[in-house]
Amino acid sequence: MTATVIDGKAFAADLRARIATLAAAFSAQAGRQAGLAVVLVGEDPASQVYVRSKGRSTVEAGMASFEHKLPADTDEATLLALVERLNADPAVDGILVQLPLPRHLDEQKVIATINPDKDVDGFHVTNAGRLAVGQAGFVPCTPLGCLMLLKDRLGDLAGLDAVVIGRSNIVGKPMAQLLLAESCTVTVAHSKTQNLPEVVRRADIVVAAVGRPEMVKGDWIKPGATVIDVGINRVPGAQDGKTRLVGDVAYDEAAAVAGAITPVPGGVGPMTIAVLLRNTLVAAYRNAGIALAPDAI
Ligand SMILES: Nc1nc2c(c(=O)[nH]1)N[C@@H](CN(C=O)c1ccc(C(=O)N[C@@H](CCC(=O)O)C(=O)O)cc1)CN2
């Protein structure tokens, strides 16, 4: 079998176009643009690229982008004061603090300071709780993007066996909650899981989010399974000392067995920013008290 390639880049472009249409309708109704504030502390090169891309995509979708770049040695009080100002700013519907933060800053404390109703990253414990009990809230962008790709490919997921490899608060745990809400039978595997290849071999859906280059091998995959690769690992390239991106799945091997698979790059990654725009627009509608149909985006 040769897997269908799930084109996350094309799906994300289509989602962004639909968001732009709704963002224009929001501006007309509310008399203002939806607004996203992004806070970057320090100069991590990958974070700088993601923050630039978020700002550009926000503006392209017809929303207002507020970028706050702080030096790497910013102290906690200064960062928390900025978050509090953004919480109080009526032009700001969504707030995102780019992770990872420099090590002297306590990520949990910073996330806890964001108003949960502006937490478009879905990282606040209130939103994690809402997801766990099935209440409306914000869902982290990467797992929600994975779910959109899965539903587009498979339709109804009920009864399918899903294995999520990785138990981070940002991807693994919310992904498992989302799949459970779709009535999948969910296993969360991690570094202490015994017989991991055997566990993965049972799965109709595999979501790999461990951050270990090409860890999931082709012979771990059940023939016809759908494989979602969340990993973005930079490894040495074949020549010139250049690097290349690989996922957590050994792509060629897995693609020979799977029914469908996301590539890296061009799979899950582009969905993260598209879903961030979606969450921001949903926040704007809620903050303005304007109804938005639940399945509008
Ligand atoms: N506050 C947050 N911080 C971080 C998040 C997040 O969702 N919220 N996620 C990641 C980084 N991230 C967005 O912030 C992100 C990662 C990857 C991509 C993406 O489009 N990747 C491309 C490849 C890009 C490349 O060439 O390096 C792809 O996979 O095709 C977008 C956003 C950590 N921090």
The ligand as a Gaussian input file, in Angstrom:
#p B3LYP/6-31G(d) Opt

LIG

0 1
 N        2.389000      29.693000      22.435000
 C        2.704000      28.683000      21.594000
 N        3.981000      28.321000      21.469000
 C        4.284000      27.287000      20.639000
 C        3.271000      26.626000      19.884000
 C        1.935000      27.021000      20.063000
 O        0.973000      26.462000      19.470000
 N        1.684000      28.069000      20.925000
 N        3.618000      25.642000      18.955000
 C        5.002000      25.461000      18.568000
 C        5.511000      26.309000      17.458000
 N        4.547000      26.767000      16.436000
 C        3.745000      27.800000      16.752000
 O        3.957000      28.552000      17.661000
 C        4.596000      26.286000      15.094000
 C        5.380000      25.220000      14.743000
 C        5.475000      24.813000      13.391000
 C        4.777000      25.463000      12.402000
 C        4.924000      25.112000      10.968000
 O        4.224000      25.627000      10.128000
 N        5.895000      24.227000      10.608000
 C        6.222000      23.944000       9.244000
 C        7.741000      23.884000       9.098000
 C        8.390000      25.166000       9.524000
 C        9.894000      25.164000       9.353000
 O       10.355000      25.106000       8.225000
 O       10.594000      25.257000      10.386000
 C        5.662000      22.594000       8.812000
 O        5.593000      21.691000       9.660000
 O        5.340000      22.477000       7.633000
 C        3.984000      26.533000      12.759000
 C        3.893000      26.945000      14.087000
 C        5.910000      25.710000      19.777000
 N        5.575000      26.903000      20.464000

